[in-house]
Amino acid sequence: MIEKKMAEINAKIFIQAKTVESMLNLALKGVFNRDSEACQKVLEMEKSVNRMEIDIDELCTTVLALYQPEAAPLRKIITILKNNNDLERIGDHAVNICESAAELKTFEKKDVYQLLHDMSDSALLMFSKAFLSFMKEDPALARDVCSIDDSVDEIEMIILKRSLDVMASEPGLALYGYHMIRIAQNLERIADLSTNMAEETVFMKEGRILRHGKDESLGAKKEKKNNI
């Protein structure tokens, strides 16, 4: 019976991820193509993501209460719960990007747009790889995601500097610079949340915790304390 429930949960989390991925692509279409209809679709899809998050949480809670899974099945449920929360947050960031896209429509595109395009490509790649690593239960692919994160941070800092330079040299573009920075910050958070999802895949498959640059197996800290 638990297998049937897990299959249902897997199906729902897959749908949730694909919906969020569509939201990201539409939000960026809103930015780069100045497509208002794409952004409107993102706002409509957010409601579905919010409802699905609750459904998945309730299903996971039911499995924990009824079947009390241990070891690998328990780690998978924990991973799904965390991924479910991260997916909903990524959907929120897509909405934020759409809000800024609407404000940028009246401004002429500048060279910062190309940097933003590069950053969005990396963030989307991280997201797709992170969720694929979960679906395939592939910790090696998950570790690839973690290796991309620093490059996204670097591009964000360049966008921040260039946008501030534009704002300082042309006060009339203050709003433009603000929203370029806001979009970059939301992309950086999407990349961070994708990294979280990848780290949870490693935890799910190997029982190893990747956090703050550390790679530790479950119980490692307890063993260290016992050896002191």
N, C-alpha and C positions, 0 to 999 in steps of 0.2 A: 504493500500500500504506500509506503514511503517513496518508492520508486515513481509511482504515478504522480504524487504530489511534487516531487523534485522535477519531473518532466514538465509539469505545468508551470512551475516557477521559472525553469530555464527558458521556456517559450515566452513567458511574459517579460523577462529581463532582456531577452533578445529583441523583442518588439520595442521595448523602451529605448534600448541603445540605438536602434535604427531610426526611431523617431527623433531622438536628440541629435543624431548625426545629420538628419535632414534639416533640423532647425539651424544647426551651425552653417550648413551650406547655403541655406536661404538667407540667413543673417548676413553672411559675407557677400552674397549676391546683392543684397541691399546696399552694402557699403560700396563695392567696386562698380556695380552697374547702376547704382542709384535707383533700385527697383523697390518702389513702395509696396507693391503687391506681395513681393516675397516677404517683406517684413511683416505685413499683415497676417500672412500664413503662419509665421513664427508665433505671433501672439495667440492665434487660435490653437496651435499645437501645444502651447504651454499648459493649457487646461487639461488636455489629455495626459500629458506627462505627470502632472500633479495627481490626477486620479489614479494612474497606474502605479505611482510610487506607493500610495496607500494600499492598493491591492496586493502588491508584492510584499510589503511589510507584514500585512495580515496573514498571508500564506506562510511566510517564513516563521512567524510567531506560532502559528498553528502546528507546523512541523516540529518545532522545538518543544512545544508543550505536549504533543501527543506521542512523539517517537523518541524524544531525548537522545538524539544522535551523538555519537562520540567520534573522536579522532578525525579522519578525513571527511566524513559527511558533515560533521560539526563545523570544520574549517570552511567547507564550501558554503554552508548557510551563513556563516559570519561574513564571508567574502561577498556574497550576494547582497546582504543587508547594507554593507558599506558601499558597494558599487551602486546600489539603488539610490542611496543618498547622494553620491557624487554625480550620478547622471542627472538627478533633479537640479542640482546646483549648476551643472554645465548648461542645462536648459535655461536657467535664470540668466546666466552670462550671455547666452545668445539673445535674449530679450534686451539686455543692456546694450549690446552691440547695435541692435535695431534702433533703439532710441537715439543713439549717437549718429547712426546712418541718416536718420531723418534730418538732423541738424546740419549735416555736412553737405546736403544736396545743393545749397546755394553757393558753395565755395568752389573755386577752381582747384582742380587736382594739382598737387605739388609732388616733388620727388619723394616725400615721406610715404606716399601711397605705395611705392614699390617695396619699400621696407616692410610696410604693413602687410603687403601681399606675401612676401617671403615668410614673415612671422606666422601668418594665418595658415600657410601651406604646412609649416612644421607642426603647428598646434593640431591641425586636422590629422596629420600623419600619426602623431602621438596618440590621439584619441582612437583612431581606427586600429592601430597596432595594439593598444592597451586592451580594447575589448576583444579583439581577435585572440589575443593571448589567453584571455579568460575562457572564451568559448572553446579553444583548442587545448586548454589546460597546458600551455606551453611557457614555462618559466624563462627559457632562453629568449623567446620573443619579448617577454615582459621586460627583461633586462635591457633589451635594445631600446625600449621606450625611455627608460631612465637615463640612457646615455645621450639622448637628444635634448633633454631639458635645459642644460646649460646654454646651448646655442640660442634657444628661445629667450632666455634671460638676457643674453648679450644683445640681441636685436631690440628687445624692449628698451634697454638703456640708450641705444643709439636713437631710437624713435623719440624717447623722452628728451634727449639733448637737442635734437634737430627741431622738435616742435617748440621747445622753449626758446630756441634761437629765432624761429619764425615769429613767435609772440612778442619777443623783445624788439625785433627790427620793424615789425609791422603791427602796431597795436590793434588795427582793424581786424586782424586775424586771430585775436585772442580766443574767440569761441572755436575757431577751426583747430587751433593747437590743443585746446582743452579736450575736444572730442577725439582727436587723434591719440592723445595720451590715454584717454578713457578706454578706447577700443583696445589699445595695446595692453593695458592692464587687465582687461577682461580675457584677452587671449592668453596672457601669462597665467591667469588663474585656471583657465581651461587646460593648459599644459600641466600645471601642478596637479590638478584633479586627475588627469590622465595618468600621471606618474603614480599617484595614490592607487589607482586601479591596477596598474601593472605590479606594484609592490604587493598588493593583496593576492594577485595570482601566484606570486612566488610563495607567499605564506600558505595559500591553499594547497599547493602541490608539494612543497618541501618542508613546510612548518618553520620556515625561516623568516625573520622579521627584518625588512629593509627600511630603515628610518634614519634620517639625519646622518647619512653617509656610513651607517653601520650595517653589518650583515651578521645577524646572530640567529642561532637556532633556538627553538622554544626550550626554556629551562636553562639556557646558558647563564643568565644572570643569577639564577638560584644556585647553580653549581659553583659559580665564582664566590658567592657569599659563603657557601658551606666550606669552601677551601681556605677561607681567611682565618 
